Every structure is written in C-alpha cells, then in structure tokens.
Amino acid sequence: MTKDLARQRELQPMVLCEPCQGIQRNWRKAPGHAELVQRGNRKEDREEGTVTITRYVCDRCGTAWEYENDKNNQRAGWSVVGR
C-alpha cells in the first residue's frame, strides 16, 4: 500500500505555491521569495569560467529550486529541479 501512495504522488502534477509561481525563471538576478531555504551549493566549470549553483527548497510547497549565478549568461537564474 505504501508503494501505491508513493506512485500516486509521482504521477500527480507538481503544484507550485503562489510565491513560487511568481519567480521569474531563467533570468539572472531575478528574486526568489522569503520562504525559500538554502540547502547547499556547488561549483561547475563552464567554457567561460566557474559558476555557482545554489539549491533551495520552498518551505510552503516543497518545490526544489536551483539558482545558477553565471555572470556571462543573462539566461541563467532560477530553475525548478523537482520535489
């Protein structure tokens, strides 16, 4: 029965809370919201240099986010990575 419940959750579409819905994705320097909690960061090497990617989780809806801080790419920024 537990596996059935887990499978049902996987199949449900991800629902973002209102503050998460307001986050502008893929745009550097776009603000997050107050209920995002930082969960760590990592460095990745790119052609133009090293970028920092910081992981966040929303306390309200549980959505996992990553923020890519790449000064050479204006289209970097917020992206949803799951639950």
N, C-alpha and C positions, 0 to 999 in steps of 0.2 A: 504494500500500500504506500509506503514512503517513496518508493521509486516512481509510482504513478503520480504522486503530488509533485515531485521534482520535475518530472517530464511535462506536466501541465504548466508549471511556471516557465519552463524553457520555451514552450510554444506560444505563450501569451506575448503580445506585442509589448515592447518596452514603453512605459508611460513616464514621461518627464513631468516633474512638478512645475508650477508656473515660473519660479525663478530660473530653473534650468532651461525652460523653453525660451527665455529671454536672452540667453547667452548667444552672442554672435560667433558662429564657428568660422574657423579658417581665416581669421583676421588678427594679425599680431597687435598686441596692446588692447584688445577688447577686454572689458572687465568680466569677471566671474560674478559670483554673488556671495553673500555673507555666510551661507550655510555649507559652503564647500570646505572640506577639511583636507589639508595636505597630508599625503600618505608616503611621500618619498620622491626622489628624483634620480635621474640617470643622465649620463653624457653619451652622445652619439657623434661619431665622426662623419662629416659630410665633405663634399668636394671643396666648399668654401671655408671649412673650419669645423670646430666642435660646437654643437648646440646642446642646450639643457632641456630635458623633457621632465616636467613635474606632474606627478599623478595626484588627483584629488578624488574624493568621494563626497557626494551630497548627503548630508545628514537627514534631509527630508525624504527623498525618494530613493536613495541608494545608488544612483547612477554614478558610474566611474568615468572620470574625465582625465584627459591629459592636455597639458598646455606646453606647446613647443615654442621655445624662445629662440628663434633664429633671426638674427638681425639682418641677414641677407635675403630673407624671404618674407615679404609682406603677407603672403597667404598662409604662413604658419599661424599657430594660435591654438584655439580650443578644438578638441575633437572628443566625441563620445567613444569609449572603448568597451562598454558593457555594464554589467551589474556586479 
